[in-house]
Amino acid sequence: MSIPLAEHLTYLAYDPGITPAGGGLPGLGVLKTVVNSINLFGIVAVVGALAVSFGVWAWGHHTGGHQAEANGKKGAQVAAFAALGLGAANGIVAFFSGLGGKVQ
């Protein structure tokens, strides 16, 4: 016995009604605190990496070490983009989560 096409499409478009709910699991507050702490640690590490990269860049420039100067520039760029990613992580996830919630 075959299923008519209309019933098959209705079955495929069925909404299971699952949405993210805050407070559904025990320990959610602790998990948020841990993730916030990891993000803070990452930002502090990026500040240190940026300071070291600027130091290497300046040292390479003043001593004529072109390789050190290039590595300092690359390090500064990587640290800047890492800071951008860490700062924007929550917004990026919220954006795509909202976008995914609109898919029907």
Helices and strands as residue ranges (DSSP letters): H 5-12, H 28-63, H 66-101
